[in-house]
Amino acid sequence: MVVETRYVTSGEVFVACQISGQSAPDLLMAPGFVSHLEQAWENPNGARFFNGLGAFSRLIRFDKRGTGLSDRGVGVPHLDERIDDIRAVLDAAGSKKAYLLGISEGGPMSILFAATYPDRVAGLILFGTYARTVGASAPQDDLEAAERDIRQDWGTGKGLRNFSPTAARDPAAVQAFAKFERLSASPSDVINLLRMNREIDVRAILPTIRVPTVVIHRRDDVRVRSWAGRELAENIPGACYVELPGDDHAPWSTDVDRIVDEIRQFMGASPMAVEIDRVLSTVLFTDIVDSTKQAVAAGDRQWRVTLEAHHVAVRAQLLRHRGREVKTTGDGFLALFDGPARAVRCAQEIVRAVRPLDLEIRAGVHTGEVEMMGDDVGGIAVHIAARVAQRAHAGEVLASSTVRDLVAGAGLTFVAQGPAVLKGIAEPMSLFSAVA
């Protein structure tokens, strides 16, 4: 999705912003730590998050001064300057009243803006954030160590583990995050931000908030402790607290649809009707070979650990190849792709990724029309993909003839396995093994 980046002036500083989505209501997102408006769209989950919010709001995003596409070299902005920037962006967007979504470091500035300009705030949404950094934000526990890590590692992507442990297991995600770091801020800028953020403490103004507020926090957030979210909810009058499972800090790392839905419900947007929608999609089924036998041999506790590691490996590849996880199916996954080549390559990478766990998976891939039913899928294409997966051998990615035909020119190699009679399918179907 191409969204135009514009500049607005806040005093003498140019602040970059983007507007996407629908016409109303307005939703302004105050970013955490550092950001980069345009590079954020390159993250598939980030784009999904923004598009999800834009489905029921006019989404207004900006880079804080000193970061991303906004003016750099303007010093470290304090909270007053930050809320001035919010006001400037809203004014330029022609927004009289907006919901504020404060993410991580963007929380305190959103809180302060809501307390200062309640007539301009329809509601306050706080995600993974805090009223004070000391004690709440893990990097502030040992500031010297945090600064040392920035000097050594900023721009390499190693810091992804401190924002999204789920994605940090994927080398491609680490590489993308390294680019994000370099584009968002320099090491010295980041160190100065850390030092300034250490001074943030807006606890005193929490009781003055008079706008509807929801606080959303992951239970084991690696960067901002969950008690910080509970502290906000306990001290903002009438605030609602929603705690989600997981340890990722970035809202778009996992549970994207759940988070978007929580925000939609809070904003009072009309629920989207659950309709059966038929679309062309590539369906991938994976399954662990001899899982029952391995579970018995390993024992319940060890098998649970192995299965969790398997799930992490699979999800990392789905993220990398733009696959949409529909659900887990016992010891496997059902996922959808908007391109068959990506689905096949994803399956091949999953085969390789789980071998260090002493696991072999089999995979089936088929492209056809599927029925979109809320968060689930159905239709003949799903059944065919499941049957194809059942025919695959250990370590094999088996594809239907439809997939083989659609990926011509993609550089994939297939070996014909002959026609197969699939349960529930009237005619035999030619199957092909994808060769790595």
LINJOSUL-V562280 format. One record per helix or strand. SS is the DSSP state (H for helix, E for strand). FROM is the first residue (numbers start at 1). LEN is the number of residues. If there is no record, write none. Layout:
BEGIN
SS/FROM/LEN + SS/FROM/LEN
END
This chain:
BEGIN
E/5/6 + E/13/9 + E/26/5 + H/39/4 + H/44/11 + E/58/5 + H/79/14 + E/98/6 + H/106/11 + H/118/3 + E/121/7 + E/132/1 + E/137/1 + H/138/16 + H/158/5 + H/165/4 + H/171/14 + H/187/11 + E/201/1 + H/203/6 + E/213/6 + E/224/1 + H/226/10 + E/240/5 + H/256/12 + E/276/13 + H/291/8 + H/300/21 + E/324/6 + E/332/6 + H/340/16 + E/361/13 + E/376/3 + H/380/12 + E/397/4 + H/401/6 + E/413/8 + E/429/7
END
